[in-house]
Amino acid sequence: MRVDHERAWKHYGCTLMSDGWTDMKGRHLINFLVNSPEGTYFLESVDASGEVHNAHMLADLLEKRIEGIGKDKVVQIITDNGTNYKAAGKLLMDRIPTIFWSPCAAHCLDLMLEDIGKIKEFKRTIARAKGVANFIYRHGKILSLMREKTRDAEIVRPGATRFATSYLSLKSLHKLMEGVKALFTCPEWYASNLSKTKVGERVYNTVLSIEFWNAVEDCLRASAPLLIVLRAADGDEKPAMPEVAALMTEAKEQIKKSFGTQNKKGLLKKILDIIERRWLKQMDHPLYGAALYLNPGKLFPLINADQDETVGQLRACFLKVLRRMVSDGVLRNKINDQAMDYQCKRGEAFSDEMAIENIESKSPRKCYPFHQLIIDFCVLLSIYVFSACICHSS
């Protein structure tokens, strides 16, 4: 019920999410949803077909919904990463000083995978794999033979809108490699008229090419770790954004290990450059750093490992968010002083043995007996620490 959601918006604050799409009639619709620890609530859908989708128009639409919810309740806006939406987000941050704009993590990852797919070494491989799948599924007899050889397993078909499906198609094709090879070397294939066509010969040569399958494996080494991050970001049970950021760090390390050989270093650099450009440009957000700073299960292992630079960066994010979200200078200084007590484990509360034991097992707001001011600030930040910071794409 909406009343339950409104109660959570008032207590925790909430995120307004905007998601634009085009329906079968060609209408451009913009959905508005509100996320809080209570869950995601569909607010409304607006037909914006007759509008010019510039930054001011989008900012006005978003601001109207913010006013309907309450400016004191909305603490974040999430949209896709389009230039017009990014500009609209900046306009709103100027108009409403306590609000943050954040881009959609799932959209960022999909664009990242698309850019990687444009690398010369991968672009041709993806096109060849798509050609194999299309050829099989366009001819009923060949498709029937494939199902026979693969025991009714199917090749995932690439989607038109989400580039990640191209890699899922590669993964399924690679998994069925032996069955697909068996298809193109069986007597029925050689006896068919399709085997004598130019397209048939091209697909046959692709499937029996060692170079092609090696290239597919390279594509999978580059994409598989990122698909894990995307699955976490775009799943039904979505983790907090800082957890997605941690998964991204793991993904980069996995990719580095996979392409660690001397003759793959050039390709590895291209992949990492794309990841860094997309992720740092779009997802390097102070909210996520502040959330990690206030999570003792994340902060204290960094302190214990003497990662002073990282700890300093997280504290800088915390201070940046604190300055924006708390306008009262006296109150802000009190929260900052208490945050330093927390970071340095000063005082009886922060050095309590039970609190330290609960660092890994309980949520950040419960595992440490924060002073009340920090508890209040954690509640304000709870939308970032505990709930979804990702907008679904239609």
C-alpha positions as CSV (number, residue, x, y, z in Angstrom):
1,M,0.0,0.0,0.0
2,R,1.2,3.5,-0.8
3,V,0.8,4.6,2.8
4,D,3.5,2.1,3.9
5,H,5.8,3.4,1.2
6,E,5.1,7.0,2.2
7,R,5.9,6.2,5.9
8,A,9.3,4.8,4.7
9,W,9.9,7.9,2.5
10,K,9.4,10.1,5.5
11,H,11.5,8.1,7.9
12,Y,14.4,7.1,5.6
13,G,14.2,9.4,2.6
14,C,13.9,7.9,-0.9
15,T,15.2,7.8,-4.4
16,L,13.2,9.0,-7.4
17,M,14.0,6.8,-10.5
18,S,13.2,7.8,-14.0
19,D,13.2,5.4,-17.0
20,G,12.3,6.4,-20.5
21,W,11.3,4.0,-23.3
22,T,9.4,3.9,-26.6
23,D,6.3,1.6,-26.9
24,M,4.9,-0.3,-29.9
25,K,2.9,2.8,-31.0
26,G,6.1,4.9,-31.1
27,R,5.1,6.9,-28.0
28,H,8.0,8.1,-25.8
29,L,7.0,7.2,-22.2
30,I,8.8,8.2,-19.0
31,N,8.2,6.0,-16.0
32,F,8.7,7.4,-12.5
33,L,9.4,5.1,-9.6
34,V,10.3,5.7,-5.9
35,N,12.7,3.4,-4.1
36,S,13.2,3.1,-0.3
37,P,13.9,0.3,2.1
38,E,10.2,-0.5,1.9
39,G,10.7,-1.4,-1.8
40,T,10.1,0.2,-5.2
41,Y,6.8,2.0,-5.8
42,F,5.5,2.8,-9.3
43,L,4.5,6.5,-9.2
44,E,3.2,7.2,-12.7
45,S,4.0,7.1,-16.4
46,V,4.0,10.3,-18.6
47,D,3.6,10.4,-22.4
48,A,6.3,12.9,-23.4
49,S,6.1,12.2,-27.2
50,G,5.3,15.9,-28.0
51,E,8.1,17.3,-25.9
52,V,11.6,18.2,-26.7
53,H,13.7,16.1,-24.4
54,N,16.3,18.6,-23.4
55,A,17.7,19.0,-19.9
56,H,15.3,21.7,-18.8
57,M,12.2,19.8,-19.8
58,L,13.5,16.6,-18.0
59,A,14.5,18.6,-14.9
60,D,11.0,20.2,-14.8
61,L,9.3,16.8,-15.0
62,L,11.5,15.4,-12.3
63,E,11.1,18.4,-10.1
64,K,7.3,18.2,-10.3
65,R,7.4,14.6,-9.0
66,I,9.9,15.6,-6.3
67,E,7.5,18.3,-5.1
68,G,4.7,15.8,-5.1
69,I,6.7,13.4,-2.9
70,G,8.2,16.2,-0.8
71,K,11.6,17.9,-1.3
72,D,12.5,16.9,2.3
73,K,12.0,13.2,1.5
74,V,13.8,12.8,-1.9
75,V,17.5,12.5,-1.4
76,Q,18.6,11.0,-4.7
77,I,17.5,10.9,-8.4
78,I,18.6,8.0,-10.7
79,T,18.3,8.2,-14.4
80,D,20.1,6.6,-17.4
81,N,23.4,8.0,-18.5
82,G,22.2,10.0,-21.5
83,T,23.7,13.5,-21.9
84,N,20.3,15.2,-21.5
85,Y,19.5,13.3,-18.3
86,K,23.0,14.0,-16.9
87,A,22.4,17.7,-17.6
88,A,19.0,17.5,-16.0
89,G,20.4,15.9,-12.9
90,K,23.0,18.7,-12.5
91,L,20.2,21.3,-12.9
92,L,18.2,19.7,-10.2
93,M,21.2,19.5,-7.9
94,D,21.5,23.3,-8.3
95,R,17.8,23.9,-7.7
96,I,17.6,21.6,-4.7
97,P,20.9,21.7,-2.6
98,T,20.2,18.5,-0.6
99,I,19.6,16.2,-3.6
100,F,22.1,14.0,-5.5
101,W,21.9,12.8,-9.0
102,S,23.2,9.3,-9.8
103,P,23.5,7.4,-13.1
104,C,22.1,3.9,-13.6
105,A,24.7,1.3,-12.9
106,A,23.1,-1.3,-15.1
107,H,23.0,1.1,-18.0
108,C,26.7,2.0,-17.4
109,L,27.7,-1.7,-17.4
110,D,25.8,-2.3,-20.6
111,L,27.5,0.6,-22.4
112,M,30.8,-0.7,-21.1
113,L,30.1,-4.1,-22.6
114,E,29.1,-2.4,-25.9
115,D,32.3,-0.5,-26.0
116,I,34.4,-3.6,-25.4
117,G,32.4,-5.3,-28.2
118,K,33.7,-2.6,-30.6
119,I,37.3,-3.5,-30.0
120,K,38.6,-4.8,-33.3
121,E,39.6,-8.2,-31.9
122,F,36.1,-8.7,-30.5
123,K,33.8,-7.0,-33.1
124,R,34.6,-9.5,-35.8
125,T,34.2,-12.5,-33.5
126,I,30.8,-11.4,-32.2
127,A,29.6,-10.8,-35.8
128,R,30.8,-14.2,-36.9
129,A,29.1,-15.9,-33.9
130,K,25.9,-14.0,-34.6
131,G,26.1,-15.2,-38.2
132,V,26.4,-18.9,-37.1
133,A,23.4,-18.6,-34.8
134,N,21.3,-16.8,-37.4
135,F,22.1,-19.3,-40.1
136,I,21.1,-22.2,-37.8
137,Y,17.8,-20.7,-36.7
138,R,16.8,-19.6,-40.2
139,H,16.7,-23.1,-41.5
140,G,14.4,-25.6,-39.9
141,K,16.2,-28.8,-40.9
142,I,19.6,-27.4,-39.7
143,L,18.0,-26.3,-36.5
144,S,16.5,-29.7,-35.9
145,L,19.9,-31.3,-36.5
146,M,21.5,-28.9,-34.1
147,R,19.0,-29.8,-31.4
148,E,19.7,-33.5,-32.0
149,K,23.5,-33.0,-31.6
150,T,23.1,-30.7,-28.5
151,R,20.4,-32.8,-26.9
152,D,17.8,-30.0,-27.3
153,A,20.0,-27.3,-25.9
154,E,19.5,-23.8,-27.5
155,I,21.8,-21.0,-28.4
156,V,20.9,-17.7,-26.7
157,R,19.9,-15.3,-29.4
158,P,21.3,-11.7,-29.2
159,G,18.8,-9.1,-28.1
160,A,18.2,-5.8,-30.0
161,T,18.5,-3.5,-27.0
162,R,20.8,-4.9,-24.4
163,F,24.3,-5.6,-25.6
164,A,25.0,-8.1,-22.8
165,T,23.0,-10.7,-24.7
166,S,25.6,-10.8,-27.4
167,Y,28.0,-12.2,-24.8
168,L,25.4,-14.5,-23.4
169,S,25.0,-15.8,-27.0
170,L,28.7,-16.3,-27.2
171,K,28.7,-18.2,-23.9
172,S,26.0,-20.5,-25.0
173,L,27.6,-21.1,-28.4
174,H,30.9,-21.9,-26.7
175,K,29.1,-24.3,-24.3
176,L,27.6,-26.1,-27.3
177,M,30.8,-26.1,-29.3
178,E,31.1,-29.8,-29.7
179,G,27.5,-30.3,-30.7
180,V,27.7,-27.4,-33.2
181,K,30.9,-28.9,-34.7
182,A,29.2,-32.3,-34.9
183,L,26.3,-30.7,-36.8
184,F,28.6,-29.3,-39.5
185,T,30.6,-32.5,-39.9
186,C,27.6,-35.0,-40.0
187,P,26.5,-36.7,-43.3
188,E,23.2,-34.8,-43.3
189,W,25.0,-31.5,-43.5
190,Y,27.3,-32.6,-46.4
191,A,24.2,-33.9,-48.2
192,S,22.2,-30.7,-47.9
193,N,22.1,-28.0,-50.5
194,L,22.9,-25.4,-47.9
195,S,26.4,-26.8,-47.5
196,K,27.1,-25.8,-51.1
197,T,26.0,-22.1,-50.7
198,K,28.4,-19.3,-50.0
199,V,26.7,-18.6,-46.7
200,G,26.9,-22.2,-45.7
201,E,30.5,-22.5,-46.6
202,R,31.3,-19.4,-44.6
203,V,29.5,-20.7,-41.5
204,Y,31.1,-24.1,-41.9
205,N,34.6,-22.5,-42.0
206,T,33.8,-20.4,-39.0
207,V,32.6,-23.3,-36.9
208,L,35.6,-25.5,-37.7
209,S,38.1,-22.6,-37.2
210,I,40.4,-23.0,-34.1
211,E,41.1,-19.3,-34.4
212,F,37.4,-18.5,-34.1
213,W,36.9,-20.5,-30.9
214,N,40.1,-19.0,-29.3
215,A,38.7,-15.5,-30.1
216,V,35.4,-16.5,-28.5
217,E,37.3,-17.5,-25.3
218,D,39.0,-14.1,-25.3
219,C,35.6,-12.4,-25.5
220,L,34.3,-14.5,-22.6
221,R,37.3,-13.7,-20.5
222,A,36.7,-10.0,-21.0
223,S,32.9,-10.2,-20.5
224,A,32.2,-12.9,-17.9
225,P,33.4,-11.0,-14.8
226,L,31.4,-7.9,-16.0
227,L,28.3,-10.0,-16.6
228,I,28.4,-11.1,-12.9
229,V,28.4,-7.4,-11.8
230,L,25.6,-6.6,-14.2
231,R,23.6,-9.6,-12.9
232,A,24.0,-8.3,-9.4
233,A,23.1,-4.7,-10.4
234,D,20.1,-5.5,-12.5
235,G,18.7,-8.4,-10.5
236,D,15.4,-8.6,-8.6
237,E,17.2,-8.6,-5.3
238,K,19.5,-5.7,-5.8
239,P,22.4,-5.0,-3.4
240,A,23.5,-1.6,-2.2
241,M,25.6,0.3,-4.7
242,P,28.8,0.0,-2.6
243,E,28.6,-3.8,-3.0
244,V,28.3,-3.4,-6.7
245,A,31.4,-1.2,-6.7
246,A,33.2,-3.9,-4.7
247,L,32.2,-6.5,-7.3
248,M,33.5,-4.2,-10.1
249,T,36.9,-4.2,-8.3
250,E,36.9,-8.0,-8.2
251,A,35.9,-8.1,-11.9
252,K,38.8,-6.0,-13.0
253,E,41.3,-8.2,-11.0
254,Q,39.8,-11.3,-12.7
255,I,40.2,-9.8,-16.1
256,K,43.8,-8.8,-15.4
257,K,44.6,-12.4,-14.4
258,S,42.8,-13.8,-17.5
259,F,44.8,-11.7,-19.9
260,G,48.1,-11.8,-17.9
261,T,50.1,-13.4,-20.7
262,Q,52.7,-11.3,-22.6
263,N,50.9,-11.5,-26.0
264,K,47.6,-10.3,-24.5
265,K,48.8,-7.2,-22.7
266,G,47.7,-4.8,-25.6
267,L,44.2,-6.3,-25.6
268,L,44.1,-6.1,-21.8
269,K,45.0,-2.4,-21.9
270,K,42.1,-1.6,-24.3
271,I,39.6,-3.5,-22.1
272,L,40.8,-1.8,-18.9
273,D,40.8,1.6,-20.5
274,I,37.2,1.2,-21.4
275,I,36.2,0.0,-17.9
276,E,38.0,2.8,-16.2
277,R,36.6,5.5,-18.6
278,R,33.0,4.3,-18.2
279,W,33.1,3.4,-14.5
280,L,35.1,6.4,-13.2
281,K,33.3,8.9,-15.3
282,Q,29.8,7.7,-14.5
283,M,29.9,5.8,-11.2
284,D,32.6,7.4,-9.1
285,H,30.1,8.9,-6.7
286,P,30.7,10.4,-3.2
287,L,27.5,8.7,-1.9
288,Y,29.0,5.3,-2.4
289,G,32.3,6.3,-0.7
290,A,30.3,7.8,2.2
291,A,28.3,4.6,2.5
292,L,31.5,2.5,2.6
293,Y,33.0,4.8,5.2
294,L,30.0,4.3,7.5
295,N,30.1,0.5,7.1
296,P,32.6,-0.7,9.7
297,G,32.7,-4.1,8.0
298,K,34.2,-2.4,5.0
299,L,36.2,0.5,6.7
300,F,38.1,-1.3,9.4
301,P,39.7,-4.0,7.2
302,L,41.1,-1.2,5.1
303,I,42.4,0.6,8.2
304,N,43.9,-2.7,9.5
305,A,45.6,-3.2,6.1
306,D,47.2,0.3,6.3
307,Q,45.4,1.4,3.2
308,D,45.5,5.0,4.3
309,E,45.0,6.5,0.8
310,T,41.8,4.5,0.3
311,V,40.5,5.4,3.8
312,G,41.3,9.0,3.1
313,Q,39.3,8.9,-0.1
314,L,36.3,7.4,1.7
315,R,36.5,10.0,4.4
316,A,36.6,12.8,1.8
317,C,33.5,11.3,0.2
318,F,31.8,11.3,3.7
319,L,32.7,14.9,4.3
320,K,31.4,15.9,0.8
321,V,28.1,14.3,1.4
322,L,27.9,15.6,5.0
323,R,28.4,19.2,3.7
324,R,25.6,18.8,1.1
325,M,23.1,17.0,3.3
326,V,23.5,18.9,6.6
327,S,23.3,22.7,6.2
328,D,23.6,23.5,9.9
329,G,27.3,24.2,10.5
330,V,27.3,23.4,14.2
331,L,25.4,20.1,13.7
332,R,27.7,19.2,10.8
333,N,30.8,19.7,13.0
334,K,29.3,17.5,15.8
335,I,28.6,14.7,13.3
336,N,32.1,15.0,11.9
337,D,33.7,14.9,15.5
338,Q,31.7,11.7,16.2
339,A,32.7,10.2,12.9
340,M,36.4,10.7,13.9
341,D,35.6,8.9,17.2
342,Y,34.1,6.1,15.2
343,Q,37.1,5.9,12.7
344,C,39.6,5.9,15.5
345,K,37.5,3.7,17.8
346,R,37.7,6.3,20.5
347,G,35.4,6.2,23.5
348,E,33.8,3.3,25.4
349,A,31.0,2.8,22.8
350,F,33.2,2.5,19.8
351,S,35.7,0.2,21.4
352,D,33.1,-2.1,22.9
353,E,34.1,-5.7,22.4
354,M,30.6,-6.9,21.3
355,A,30.4,-4.1,18.8
356,I,33.7,-5.2,17.3
357,E,32.5,-8.8,17.2
358,N,29.4,-7.8,15.3
359,I,31.2,-5.9,12.5
360,E,30.8,-8.7,9.9
361,S,27.5,-10.2,11.1
362,K,25.1,-7.2,11.4
363,S,24.1,-4.3,9.3
364,P,26.2,-1.1,9.7
365,R,23.5,0.7,11.6
366,K,23.3,-2.1,14.2
367,C,26.7,-3.5,14.5
368,Y,28.2,-0.4,16.0
369,P,26.7,1.7,18.8
370,F,27.1,5.0,17.0
371,H,26.3,8.2,18.8
372,Q,22.7,9.4,18.0
373,L,23.8,12.1,15.5
374,I,25.6,9.5,13.4
375,I,22.7,7.2,13.7
376,D,20.4,9.9,12.3
377,F,22.9,10.5,9.5
378,C,23.1,6.8,8.7
379,V,19.3,6.7,8.5
380,L,19.4,9.6,6.0
381,L,22.0,7.7,4.0
382,S,20.2,4.3,4.4
383,I,18.8,4.7,0.9
384,Y,22.4,4.4,-0.4
385,V,23.7,1.9,2.0
386,F,21.0,-0.7,2.1
387,S,18.6,-0.2,-0.8
388,A,18.8,-0.2,-4.6
389,C,20.9,2.5,-6.3
390,I,20.1,1.1,-9.7
391,C,17.4,2.0,-12.2
392,H,15.9,-0.8,-14.4
393,S,16.0,-0.3,-18.1
394,S,12.9,-1.3,-20.0
